[in-house]
């Protein structure tokens, strides 16, 4: 069996513009929806029954929003943060 190098299992660099907002949206909505659900319902049986749906809805909104907003955010950051080497 031929060996597969670690680098060949990675996605191409051009996919970073989708993978980064995907990972960011999953992690952020996971935390924020858990906090929001716990604040509303507490950590009981209702939390476990409600939180996955709350997370799913928030992720469905967050991911496309990040795809649209991140280019704008990058431009704003470039305006306020000095470029290395200057």
C-alpha positions as CSV (number, residue, x, y, z in Angstrom):
1,X,0.0,0.0,0.0
2,X,1.5,3.4,-1.0
3,X,2.0,5.8,1.8
4,X,0.1,9.1,1.8
5,X,2.0,12.1,2.9
6,X,0.4,14.4,5.4
7,X,0.2,17.3,3.0
8,X,-1.7,15.4,0.4
9,X,-4.6,14.9,2.8
10,X,-5.1,18.6,3.3
11,X,-7.5,20.8,1.3
12,X,-6.0,23.2,-1.2
13,X,-5.1,26.7,0.0
14,X,-7.9,28.2,-2.0
15,X,-10.5,26.5,0.2
16,X,-9.4,28.5,3.2
17,X,-11.9,31.3,2.4
18,X,-14.7,28.8,3.0
19,X,-13.1,26.5,5.6
20,X,-12.2,29.3,8.0
21,X,-15.7,30.8,8.2
22,X,-17.1,27.3,8.4
23,X,-15.0,26.4,11.5
24,X,-15.4,29.8,13.0
25,X,-19.2,29.7,12.7
26,X,-19.4,26.2,14.1
27,X,-17.4,27.1,17.2
28,X,-18.9,30.5,17.8
29,X,-22.5,29.3,17.4
30,X,-21.8,26.3,19.6
31,X,-20.7,28.5,22.5
32,X,-23.1,31.4,22.1
33,X,-26.2,29.2,21.6
34,X,-25.2,27.1,24.6
35,X,-24.8,30.2,26.8
36,X,-28.1,31.7,25.5
37,X,-30.0,28.5,26.0
38,X,-28.6,27.9,29.4
39,X,-29.4,31.5,30.4
40,X,-33.0,31.0,29.3
41,X,-33.7,27.5,30.5
42,X,-30.9,26.5,32.9
43,X,-28.9,23.3,32.7
44,X,-31.8,20.7,32.9
45,X,-33.5,18.3,30.6
46,X,-35.0,21.2,28.7
47,X,-31.5,22.5,27.9
48,X,-30.5,19.2,26.3
49,X,-33.8,19.0,24.4
50,X,-33.6,22.6,23.1
51,X,-30.0,23.5,22.6
52,X,-29.2,21.4,19.5
53,X,-32.0,23.0,17.5
54,X,-30.9,26.5,18.8
55,X,-27.4,25.7,17.7
56,X,-28.5,24.5,14.2
57,X,-30.6,27.6,13.6
58,X,-27.8,29.9,14.7
59,X,-25.3,28.1,12.5
60,X,-27.5,28.3,9.5
61,X,-27.6,32.1,9.9
62,X,-23.9,32.5,11.0
63,X,-22.1,30.6,8.2
64,X,-23.5,32.5,5.2
65,X,-23.3,35.8,7.2
66,X,-19.6,35.2,7.8
67,X,-19.0,34.4,4.1
68,X,-20.5,37.8,3.2
69,X,-19.0,39.8,6.1
70,X,-15.4,38.5,6.4
71,X,-14.1,40.3,3.3
72,X,-15.4,43.6,4.7
73,X,-13.9,42.8,8.1
74,X,-10.6,42.1,6.5
75,X,-10.6,45.5,4.7
76,X,-11.5,47.3,8.0
77,X,-8.7,45.5,9.8
78,X,-6.3,46.4,7.1
79,X,-7.2,50.1,7.6
80,X,-6.6,50.1,11.3
81,X,-3.7,47.6,11.7
82,X,-0.2,48.3,10.4
83,X,1.2,46.0,7.7
84,X,4.3,44.1,8.8
85,X,7.6,45.5,7.5
86,X,6.5,49.1,7.5
